[in-house]
Amino acid sequence: MKGTKITYRGVGKPNPKKDNRTSMNNFDAIPKMKEGEYKKFMRDSQHCFIHISDDNAYGICKLWYKRFPFLLPEPNPVTFYYSLAFDACKQFDDCHSKLALILQKDITPYSKSNELAVAYSYLFKVNSMCIIFSFLAIEAFLNQQLPKYEEIIHKNKPVSKEKIERSFKFDQKINEVIPTLSGKDFGKVYPKQMVLIRELKNLRNELTHLKQQKGSGLTRYEALFQSVLDIDIKKIVRTVKQFVNFYYPRLIINYTYKATPVIAKGKQKSIEV
């Protein structure tokens, strides 16, 4: 099976020397949290937690599950969104083969209408999940690339991160802002893939806004249903990974894993990556 690695957001630029911990002051001199202070620190917004590795530092989220507090290194939501799209894509062959099998049966369209409805709803669920979360991954990634504490020069005028996030359209961010900030342009290097990303954006908008469009006869969503049926979600997932890693190498990493089942009592399930 294949999965997506969930990466964590560093709070600074990676240290190529990988000597963060050795170059800092002695950690033994830092006061340790006393027993009973944990929940107090968790409730106090003035206190924060940080994980320091050899090459970076990571913010730690203070979370509560009902009355149980816990700490979680802050995951990058971009990898969560991509993981959802990638996992949905695994069902691509299954949902298409089920629909094709029904259509190939030698029975009248009326007698197989319920089977078709079930098969198409399965395909629609899989494809729409892939479409929506693929687009979310790109949109979230674009906003992450905006510098937080400095204004951006756009068309010879300084613009804040907040204004770009709030007022700029998706096409402006992907075609103008990000290429200017990064010094490279995905659309120029991979024009065909950029066309697919635009198609993804349009179809995602149709799915989420669900504006009625006249179809044949009395139908209103026929064109939408046909678009969802036709789109190649495997190609979309590959393109999203290619786009993100073009600007941020290896942010999205897929891996193959094999689960070893429990054989003897007391043995733990192991994962090979």
Disulfide bonds with the S-S distance in Angstrom:
none
